[in-house]
């Protein structure tokens, strides 16, 4: 998520950042449902970049931190499998034209997979994380999460163009 004046320089914990990104992607899915033609492609491209960036930053920052605690390490494998599932669907959609009958079907599958992952993460995983990580640790992870995403942006945008 790009920095705005409201969050520039402000320390935010990783859970709040992840949750905000989940809401952002939900809004993009709503817009996709209304979009047609070139606008549909543009909306998909935004979802592609948002989800890939989000997943990679979680895998590089959040999930390694989850592995450090007995209470949270159990969630990592399933979460990574769900990320892989989302990545596969994204690539399948990327190969389609918006006019292909499969396009909307695959977008629905992607939305459903994303919503399941976000719901599970925000309820089960976040509750477990709050039990074992300090506010300071969550804020430090938030900072690393934002820095990692910033470093990955150009690579993800380049992958979209392929």
N, C-alpha and C positions, 0 to 999 in steps of 0.2 A: 504494500500500500504506500503510495507516495506520501512524503512528509508534507504536512500542511502547516500553516502558521500556528494552528491550535496544538499540534503535537511536536513541533520542531523543538528539539532540545529538551523536551519533557520526558522524564523517565517513565516508561510504561511497562507493566509486567507482561510477560510473555502470554499469559492466559488471556488478558484483555486484548492483546494484539491478534492472537489467533481467532478469538471470538469475533472481533471487528471484521477480520478478513472473511470469516464464514458469512457474516451478514452481507458484506459487499458482493460476494459470489452469488448469494441468494437473489440479490437485486438484479445481477446480470442475467441470471436464469429467467427472471420475470420479464426482462426486456427481450430476451431471445424468443420467448413465447409470442410476443407481439410483432417481432421483426420479420421482414421479408427481403429477399435479394441481397444486395450489397450490404445493407444494414445487418442482416443476419450473419453474414461472414464477419463483419466488424465485431459484432457481439461475441461470436464464437471465439475470435482471436483474443478478445479481452479475457474471456473465461479460460482459454488455453494458457495464456501468460500468467494469470492470477493463480490458477491451480498448480501449475508446474512450479512456479516460484515458491508458493506456499508449502507444497509438499517437500521440495528440496531443502528449504530452510528448516522445516520441522525435522527432517531426517538428519541434518547436519548439526542442529543445535538442541532441539527439544528432546528427541528420542534418545540421544546419548545421555542426557541428564536423567531421563526416566530409568535408564538401565542402572543408574547408581543407587537406586532405592528398591528394596525388596517389595515394597507396597506398589510400585509402579512398573517394574520391569516386565511384568506379565502382559502388559498391554501393547508392548512395542511390536512384537511379531505380527499380530493381527492388523495393527495400524499400518505397518509397512506393506502388508499384502493388499490392503485396501488402496493404498497409494499406487501400487503397481497396477491394480485393476483400473483405477481412474486414468493412469497414464496410457494404458492400452486402448481404452475407449476414446481418449482424446486423439490418439494417432489414427484410429479408425475413422473418426469424424473428419479429421484433417484431410484424409484421402478422398472424402466425398464432396460432391457439389451440393449446395443447399437445395437444389431441385431434385436430387436423388431421393427416392421414397424412403430409403434407410436413414437419411439425415435426421429427421425429426424423431424417429424411433431411437436412434443412438443418443440423441440429445436427452431424451427422456430417461434412458438407461443411465447416462452420466449424472443427471440431476438426482435420480434416486440413489445411486451409489454415493454421491457426494453427501446428500442429506443424511444417509445412514451413518457415514463416517463422522460428520460434524456432530450429530446428536450423541453418538457414543463418546466421542472425545470430550464434549462439553459436560456431559453428565458423569459418566464413570471415571474417565481419566482425570479430568480437572479436579473432581472431588478428592481422589487419591493423592494428586499432586499437592493440593492445599494442605493435606494432612502431614506431609513430610518435608516440603520445601519452605524455606523462609521467604518473607517478602523481598528481602535483599537479593536472595538467589533468583527469585522470579523476575525481578527488575534487571539484574545482570543478564539473565537469559533473554529478556526482551530486547536489550541493547544488542546482544550478539545476533539475535534473530533478524533485527532490522539491518544490521551491518552485512550479514550474510546475504540477505535478499538483494541489497544494493549491489553487491559484487556479482550476483548471478544474473541480473536483468539482461545484460547484453547477450549472454549465451542463450538464454531462454528465448529471447526475441529472434535470435539467429536461427534457432531450432524450428521456430514457427515458419520461417521463410523457406525452409527446405522442402 
